[in-house]
């Protein structure tokens, strides 16, 4: 039988770990899943320079890819980190030639779309078109909407470098037509969550709504733990609220705190926890002090332990989120897996996650006052809250990484000759 190999060109960066190429721990888990479904996996990604990583305001746990159990099935292709226009122009010719060579040697092709400048997945699409090779596209957020919704926000203007703002302003008009061009010529569209599927599926003849998650069946909350969380609610237990993610503009961390503040003003007995760091963490700490809710809010910062993150979700009653852009954050899936209802700003993605079994409640984007009213109502009806928790656990049973990666791999094998 002919060996089945796949070329993946992704924006997730390699980083040097003790002289060897490494990935963050979740990407490593995904690489293991790919290797379970293909005999040979070629992974082409940019290598993030250490000086860039040092100023990236993100915390991840990294490991050397050579230490993975599937290392013998992997081929790593380092690409330039070329998100500045001069770097992109300088490295374009050599990188496009390298991608063309890898395309010609690979049976299956899957490329992630992420932008314009420095997006080697898009360049791989252009090379595949030249070679008349069928390819799959992958997208996990609607990039042009993400940029347009955050570009001129006060927090973005205050934090982002001027060159970055100018680049985004100049390239934003190109995003939508460029991505649609590449999607129209693809053989298969793999779009994570309903937001991406709604935006991109009209332009691809074989479109599928898929998910990229890293929870296992063993991570799903068990019946005993679920019962232990629901039963005390009728005894007036304080409401526990959490969020896990970066303190960045697109996550709405300041809205999150305003919601918590309104709940406190309404007399809700609560404890709110935010796990994660990011560029707005200092602003969050200042706002906590300004609103006088220091005794109610715990800003834990970066937590690397996945078990601790899931344990936090499993012990909380509500996963409060204020996402402002059309993306497909895994934290909502992880929350459902943990039996923690997702309560926040409405989007096709969040609504799609709970469309079958429930476990979520939503208000319109940016309406944090109404979001507070919704939680006050839910908290006052503990039977309703208990039902939401049970429904969240049901919805969470749909998601485990082995199943979703196999589904995605099967689609690639089905649609790409």
Secondary structure, DSSP 8 states (H G I E B T S, - for coil): ----EEEEE-SS-BEEETTEEEEEHHHHHHHHHHHHH-SEEEEEEEB--HHHHHTS-----EEEGGGSTTGGGEEEEEE----SHHHHHHHHHHHHHHHHHHHHH-SEEEEE---STT-HHHHHHHHHHHTT---EEEESB-HHHHHHHHTT-HHHHHHS-HHHHHHHHHHHHHHHHHHHHHHHT-SEEEEEHHHHHHHHGGG-SSEEEE------GGGS--HHHHHHHHHGGGGT--EEEEEES--SGGGTHHHHHHHHHHHHHTT--EEEEEEB--TTHHHHHHHHHHHT-TTTEEEEE----HHHHHHHHHH-SEEEE---SSB--HHHHHHHHTT-EEEEE--HHHHHHTTTT--EEEE-TT-HHHHHHHHHHHHH-HHHHHHHHHHHHHHHTT--HHHHHHHHHHHHHHH--
